[in-house]
Amino acid sequence: MIRAVSLISGGLDSALATKLMKNLGIEVIGLNLKTPFGFNSKDASVGCAQKIAQELGIELKTTNLIEDFFEILEHPKYGYGSNMNPCIDCKILFFHKAKEFMLESDAKFIFTGEVLGQRPMSQHKRVLRIIDKDSGLEGLVLRPLSAKLLPQTMPEKEGWVRRDRLLSFNGRTRKPQIELAKELGVKDYLAPAGGCLLTDPEFAKRTRDLIACGQLNINNIEILKLGRHFRFSKEAKLAVGRNEKENERLLNLVRDDDYLFRPLDIKGPTALGRGSFNEGLIKLSCSIVLRYCDLDGKNSADILYSRIPQKEERLNVLPIKDAELIDLRI
């Protein structure tokens, strides 16, 4: 039996491609590749990929690409998409890792759930050829959902897979995939979420800020996903939670020498300050936190603050005016 590697994201397309290849008699092993920039929670794609693998009875390996991804995020050979998304370089990185896994697993080729024309930057014919060539997988990447619209691959030429059993999906509509999912009985998959966080203009702006300040690391990226962000200097920044869940997540991301801010006797957010804070920035941070508190008619209030792991102190402040926040907000 011919063995092949399936790139399983946890989404519908990769689930359908895997099911199709199983039905064609291919022995499938799954590979789930993680970056920190999914729209879904960081464990959601892994969880759905595992469910798909379990449902289809295949082995699944999960690999974290954080450090490798940071390198291409800062220096993408093929540039960015509409915001900070290095889509072409990202796919090449994924395929490099898939090739390594293919060779380790004694598989003959890899396949994906990519649909021609679904993504404007990375899923049209010219770019697909670039990705396959730069990753050293030319002729060895099968895209079963759109294969009839693409040049024949080695699996087809060698007769490992029958081309007439493959599909010709094209474009951004998801109706054909949803219908096929019903036909094949595929149920456990992530709802489409529009790509990755790097395509979001606000998140991309925050990411550019991190890179410009030399602060790109996984902890700071996780903080970017939460709350409102304010830049005081290249060395100092504040993140303010927007709800109880974000407040709790910010607390879980605190490191020694970070600053924590929270209201004393009123309802309001938790804020995490990172970097070099003097007395003026501590007072400014307290005023920003108070801006998002329920003052209930008060003009000022006490904000607790501490530099971890030191004990808390309090400072009575007025809330900052909205006009003063504009230049600080990232």
C-alpha positions in Angstrom: 0.0 0.0 0.0 1.3 3.5 -0.9 1.9 5.8 2.1 1.3 9.5 2.0 1.5 12.4 4.4 -1.6 14.6 4.9 -1.2 18.2 6.2 -4.1 18.3 8.6 -5.0 21.8 9.9 -8.2 20.8 11.7 -10.3 22.6 9.1 -12.8 21.2 6.6 -10.6 21.1 3.5 -7.8 19.0 5.0 -10.4 16.7 6.5 -12.0 16.1 3.1 -8.7 15.6 1.4 -7.7 13.0 4.0 -11.0 11.2 3.7 -10.8 11.1 -0.1 -7.3 9.7 -0.1 -8.2 7.0 2.4 -11.1 6.1 0.2 -8.7 5.7 -2.7 -6.7 3.1 -0.8 -3.8 5.3 0.3 -2.2 4.7 3.7 -2.3 8.1 5.3 -0.3 9.6 8.2 -1.2 13.0 9.4 1.0 16.0 10.2 -0.4 19.1 12.1 1.9 22.1 12.0 1.4 24.9 14.6 2.2 28.6 14.5 1.1 31.2 17.2 -1.1 33.1 14.8 -4.3 31.1 14.3 -7.7 32.9 14.7 -8.9 30.0 16.8 -7.7 29.3 20.3 -4.2 27.9 20.3 -5.4 24.4 21.1 -8.4 24.3 18.9 -6.7 23.4 15.6 -4.7 20.7 17.3 -7.8 19.3 19.0 -9.8 19.2 15.8 -6.8 17.7 13.9 -6.7 14.9 16.6 -10.4 14.3 16.2 -10.1 14.0 12.5 -7.2 11.6 12.8 -9.0 9.5 15.3 -12.2 9.4 13.3 -10.3 8.3 10.2 -8.1 5.9 12.1 -4.7 7.5 11.2 -1.6 8.4 13.0 -1.0 12.1 13.7 2.1 14.0 14.6 2.0 17.7 15.8 5.0 19.9 15.3 5.5 23.4 16.7 7.0 25.9 14.2 7.3 29.0 16.4 11.0 29.8 16.1 11.2 28.9 12.4 8.1 31.0 11.8 9.5 34.1 13.6 12.5 34.0 11.2 10.3 34.2 8.1 7.9 36.7 9.7 10.8 39.2 10.1 12.5 38.4 6.7 10.0 36.9 4.2 11.6 36.2 0.9 8.3 36.6 -1.0 7.0 39.5 1.1 3.7 40.0 2.9 0.1 39.8 1.9 -2.4 42.6 2.7 -0.9 43.0 6.2 1.9 41.1 8.0 1.0 37.7 6.5 4.0 36.0 4.8 1.7 33.4 3.2 4.1 32.1 0.5 7.1 31.8 2.8 4.8 30.2 5.4 3.6 27.5 3.0 7.2 26.8 1.9 8.2 26.4 5.6 5.2 24.0 6.1 6.2 21.9 3.1 9.9 21.8 4.2 8.7 20.3 7.4 6.3 18.0 5.6 9.1 16.7 3.4 11.3 15.9 6.4 8.4 14.0 7.9 7.7 12.2 4.6 11.2 11.0 4.4 11.3 9.9 8.0 8.0 8.0 7.5 8.9 6.3 4.3 6.0 8.0 2.6 5.9 8.6 -1.2 4.2 12.0 -1.4 2.3 14.6 0.6 -1.2 16.0 0.0 -3.1 19.0 1.3 -6.6 20.4 1.4 -5.7 23.4 -0.6 -8.3 24.7 -3.1 -7.2 26.6 -6.2 -8.2 30.3 -5.9 -9.3 30.1 -2.3 -6.5 32.3 -0.9 -5.6 35.3 -3.0 -1.8 35.2 -2.3 -0.9 31.6 -1.9 -3.4 29.4 -3.8 -3.1 30.2 -7.5 -1.2 28.2 -10.0 2.0 30.3 -10.3 2.5 30.5 -6.6 1.7 26.8 -6.0 4.5 26.0 -8.5 6.9 28.3 -6.6 6.0 26.7 -3.2 6.5 23.1 -4.5 9.8 24.0 -6.1 11.3 26.0 -3.2 10.3 23.3 -0.7 12.0 20.5 -2.8 8.6 18.8 -3.4 8.0 19.5 -7.1 5.7 16.9 -8.4 5.2 15.4 -5.0 2.4 17.6 -3.7 -1.1 16.4 -4.5 -4.1 18.7 -4.0 -7.0 16.3 -4.4 -9.8 18.9 -4.1 -8.5 20.8 -7.1 -6.2 18.2 -8.8 -8.1 18.2 -12.1 -7.4 21.9 -12.6 -3.6 21.4 -11.9 -0.8 19.7 -13.7 -0.4 15.9 -13.1 1.7 15.0 -10.1 3.9 12.0 -9.7 1.3 10.1 -7.6 -1.1 10.4 -10.7 1.6 9.6 -13.3 2.7 6.5 -11.4 -0.8 5.3 -11.0 -0.8 5.5 -7.2 -3.9 7.7 -7.4 -6.5 7.8 -10.1 -6.9 11.3 -11.5 -10.5 10.6 -12.5 -11.3 10.1 -8.8 -10.0 13.5 -7.9 -11.9 16.8 -7.9 -11.9 20.3 -9.5 -13.0 22.6 -6.7 -12.1 26.3 -7.4 -12.6 29.7 -5.8 -13.7 30.9 -2.4 -17.1 29.4 -2.2 -17.4 26.6 0.4 -20.6 25.1 -0.8 -19.0 22.2 -2.7 -16.9 21.3 0.4 -19.9 21.4 2.7 -21.9 19.1 0.3 -18.9 16.7 0.1 -18.6 16.7 3.8 -22.2 15.5 4.1 -21.6 12.9 1.5 -18.5 11.5 3.1 -19.8 11.8 6.7 -17.1 14.3 7.8 -18.4 16.2 10.9 -15.6 17.2 13.2 -13.7 20.2 11.8 -13.1 23.8 12.6 -15.4 26.4 11.1 -13.6 28.6 8.6 -12.1 31.6 10.4 -10.7 33.7 7.5 -7.0 32.8 7.7 -4.5 33.8 10.4 -4.2 36.7 12.8 -1.5 38.3 10.7 -4.1 39.2 8.1 -6.0 41.3 10.7 -4.9 45.0 10.3 -5.0 45.8 14.1 -3.0 42.7 15.0 -0.6 43.3 12.2 0.1 46.8 13.4 0.9 45.4 16.9 3.2 42.8 15.4 5.1 45.5 13.4 5.5 47.4 16.7 7.0 44.3 18.4 9.4 43.7 15.6 10.4 47.4 15.4 11.2 47.3 19.2 13.1 44.0 19.0 10.6 42.2 21.2 9.3 39.4 19.1 8.9 36.3 21.2 6.1 33.8 22.0 5.1 35.4 25.3 4.7 38.9 23.8 2.7 37.4 20.9 0.3 35.8 23.3 -0.1 39.2 25.0 -0.9 40.8 21.6 -4.0 38.6 21.3 -5.4 40.3 24.4 -6.9 43.6 25.3 -5.9 47.2 24.4 -2.3 48.1 23.8 -0.4 51.3 24.5 3.2 52.1 23.6 5.1 54.5 25.9 8.6 54.1 24.5 10.7 51.5 22.7 11.3 50.0 26.2 7.9 50.3 27.8 4.4 49.0 26.8 1.0 48.4 28.5 -1.7 45.9 27.8 -5.1 46.4 29.4 -7.7 43.5 29.6 -11.1 44.0 28.1 -13.0 41.5 30.2 -12.6 39.0 33.0 -11.3 36.2 30.7 -8.6 38.5 29.3 -7.7 39.7 32.8 -7.0 36.1 33.8 -5.0 35.3 30.7 -2.8 38.4 31.2 -2.1 37.2 34.8 -1.0 33.9 33.4 1.5 35.7 31.1 3.2 37.8 33.8 7.0 37.4 34.2 9.3 38.7 36.9 9.9 42.5 36.6 6.6 43.0 34.8 4.2 45.6 36.3 0.6 44.7 37.2 -2.1 47.3 37.7 -5.7 46.8 39.0 -8.4 48.9 40.6 -8.8 48.7 44.4 -12.5 49.1 45.3 -14.2 49.5 41.9 -14.8 47.2 38.9 -12.2 47.4 36.2 -9.5 45.8 34.2 -6.2 44.2 35.0 -3.2 45.6 33.0 0.3 44.3 32.4 3.2 46.6 31.9 6.4 45.4 30.4 9.7 47.1 30.1 11.3 50.1 31.8 8.8 52.1 33.9 9.6 55.3 35.9 7.2 57.0 38.3 5.7 59.0 35.5 4.8 55.9 33.4 3.5 54.1 36.5 1.1 57.1 37.1 0.2 57.1 33.4 -0.6 53.4 33.5 -2.8 53.8 36.5 -4.7 56.6 34.8 -5.2 54.4 31.7 -6.5 51.6 33.8 -8.9 53.9 35.6 -10.2 55.1 32.2 -11.7 51.7 31.7 -13.1 51.3 35.2 -16.7 51.8 36.5 -16.2 55.1 38.5 -19.8 55.3 39.6 -19.7 59.1 39.7 -16.2 59.4 41.3 -13.6 61.7 39.9 -10.6 59.7 41.0 -9.9 56.3 42.5 -7.0 54.1 43.9 -5.2 51.8 41.6 -3.0 49.0 42.9 0.3 48.4 41.2 3.4 46.3 41.7 6.6 45.2 40.0 6.5 41.5 40.2 7.4 39.9 42.6 7.4 43.0 44.9 4.4 43.9 47.1 1.6 46.1 45.9 1.4 49.8 46.4 -1.5 52.2 45.7 -1.9 55.4 43.8 -4.9 57.7 43.6 -5.3 59.1 40.1 -7.7 60.7 37.7 -8.7 58.8 34.5 -6.8 59.8 31.4 -8.7 61.8 28.8 -9.6 60.0 25.6 -7.8 62.6 23.5 -4.5 61.8 25.3 -4.8 58.1 24.5 -4.8 58.5 20.7 -1.0 58.8 20.3 -0.3 56.0 22.7 -2.7 53.3 21.4 -1.3 50.7 19.1 
